[in-house]
Amino acid sequence: MSEGMLAAIAGVAAVVVTLAQWYFSSRAASRQRDVEMTQWGHEVIDVMAEIETACFPLSPETRYCPSEIEKLSQQASALVDKGRLFFPNVKDEGRGTLFGLTISWLPAFPKRKPVGDSGYDKGTRVEILDHVLRACYAARHLAIGFDGDKETLRAHVWQSRGNFVSLLQEEMGNSLRRKDSDGAGEHVPKDPRLWGFPERALTLPQSSPHPSSPTRRKSHNRPLESEVA
């Protein structure tokens, strides 16, 4: 085999090795991003669920003081900015409009920048972060004494949380485990009284009486004094 052919084979091998290294490095970076995004998503879901409860608690004993709610708004605001590390703002540069339709190849005519608006040209926030921001705004208004319909406000936050989860699932794509139709669940009635009787028996230990409640101890051989009359 000639030296030229050996050199060509070595060159091809070097290219293959380089491409393989790039591929595995890219896969590792993608997996790391998914891990970090999942952790961020967990934090968002926890905070949004707590803000949802704070809007309209079901139990009269569940109370949030204004400082606790403001803390939740602070956490939600921070999570919006943390989300920008995964989802940067969408830039409008290089996009024009024709008869109301956005066309990417048309020249974009820059709008006049408002005086004092330093953030005007920073792009548009992506949709997934809008839902986190809604929860942040809800908590801020609750902290100062929201006088609107709090049950509806809770529904807004609940809806935003569901939309956030759906958009996050779309973003993570193939990283999620896929199930076929055989693994589909069933409709769960919201009222537990409609669930019927459980198929699997549950055995629980006998609960002890509350210390403050009066107890009566019966003897098998001698009746209690209150029963002798």
N, C-alpha and C positions, 0 to 999 in steps of 0.2 A: 504494500500500500504506500502510495507516494506521500511525501511530507505535506503537499498541498491538500490532499484529501484528509489527512489526519488533522490538519489545522481547521479545515471546514467542519469536520465532525466535532472537534473541540469547541468551535464557535457556536454550533447549533446546541451542543450540550449546555454551554454557558447560558445561552438564551433561555433554554427550557428551565434550567435551575432558577434563573432570575424571575421568570414568569411564575414558577411554582412558589417561590418565596413571597412574591408580591401577592399571589392569590391567598396563601395561608395567612399572611399578615393582614390582608384586607378582611378576611373572615374573622380573625381574632378581634380586630378593631370593631367590626360590626357586632360581634357577640358582647364585647365590653360595653358598647353603646346601649345595647338592649338591656343589659343588666342595670346600668345606671338609669336608663329611662324607666325601667320597671320600678326601681326604688323610688324615683321621683313620682311615678304614678300612684304608688301606694300612699305616699304622703299626701298627695292631692285628694285622693278618695277619702282618707281619714278626716282631713280638715273639712272637706265639703259635707261629709256625713254629719259632723258635729255642728257645723253652721246650720244645716238643715234642721236638726233637732232644736237648736237654739231659737230658730224662727218661731216655732209653734210646738212646744213640748206637749206630749200626750199626758204625762203625769203631772198633777198639780205640785208635786214635790220636786220636780226638776226645774231648777231655777238657775239662770246665768246672770251674774252681775255684769254691769257695763264694762268693767275692766277685763273680765274673762272674754267677753265677745270681741272687744277691741284687740285682744291678743290673737284671737282667731283671724280677724281681718288682717293683722300684721303677718301671720303665717301664710295666709292665702296670697297676699301681695308679694311676699318673698318667693312663693312657689311660681307665680307668674313670671318673675324675672329669671328664676332657675330654669323654667321651661324655655326661655329664649335661647339657652345654650343648646337645646335640641332643635328648636323651631325658630330660626331667626325671622325677622320681619320680611314680608314680601315687598320687593322693590318694584316701583312702577316705571322704571326707566326703560326706554326703548319700546314703549307700547302706546299706540294711538287708537283713536276711535273713528269708526265710519258708520254713520247712520245709527249711532248708539251702541254699536258692537265694538268690542275690544279686539284690535288687530295688532299682532306683535310686530309685523314688518313695517307698519306705518310709522313715520317719524312722530315722536311724542313732542308736544308743545308744552314746555315747562310752565307751570302756573307761578304766578307771582307769590313769593314767600311773604306771609303776613309779618308785620313788624312785631318783634318781640317773641315770635314763635320759633324757638331754636330747634324744636323737635319735628318741624314740619316735613323735613325731607328724610326722615328715618324709616320710611316704608310703612306698611300696614301689618298689624298684628295678625297672626294666623288664627284660624277658626278655633282650634282646640284650646287656645289660651283664653278666648273670649268667655268660655264657660267657667273657668277658674276665676276670672275677673268678676263675673256676675256674683259669685259667692262672696268675693271680697267686698263688693259694694253692698251686698245684703247685710253682711256683718257690720260694716261701718254705720249703716243707717240704724241697725238694731242697737248699736252701742250708744247712740245719741237719743234713743227713744223713738223708734219707728211707730207712726200713728196710722199706718195703712192696714190692709188686710194681711195679717201675719200668716194665716193658713195658706193663702195664695202665694205669699212670699216663699213659704216652705216648698210649695209645689214647684216654683220656679227653680229653686236650688236643687231639688230632687231631679227635675228634668235635665238641668245642666250637668249634673253628675252622670246621669245615664248617657248623655251625648258625649261627654268627655271620655267615658270608657269605650264607647263605640269608635270614636276617632282614634284613640290610642291603639285599639286592636287593629284598625286598618293600617296605622303607621308601622306597627311591629310586624305585620304581614306573616311571612313564613316562619317567624320565630315562635308563633303560637302552635300549640298542638291541635291538629284537626281531627274531628270526629265525623263519621258518616251518619246517615239517617238512622241507623239502628241505635245510635247513642243519644237520640233526641229525647228530651224530657217531656213531661206532661204538664197540662195546665194545673196550677196550684190555686185553689180557691182562697181568696183573701180572708174569709171567715173560717176559723178552725172548726166551728161547729158543723161545717159541711164536709169535713174530711172523712167521716165515717169511723168505724172501729179499726184500730191498728191490727195488722195481720201478725205482727210479732209481739209476743208477750214481754212486758217489761216488769222486772221484779225489783222493787225498791225496799230499803230498810224501813221499819216502822218508825215514823217520826215521833220524837219525844214531845210531850206537852210543853208549852211555853212556861218559863219559870214564874211568870206573874199570874198564870191562870190557876184556879183552885183545882186540886186533885183529890180524888177519893180512892183510897186503897181498900179493896175488899179482901177479906179472908175467906178461904174456902170453907172454914169450919165455924167461924163466928161472924154474925152480921155486924154492921156498923151501928153505933149507938143511935144515930138518926133514923135507922130503919127499925129499931125496937120501939114499938108503941102499943 
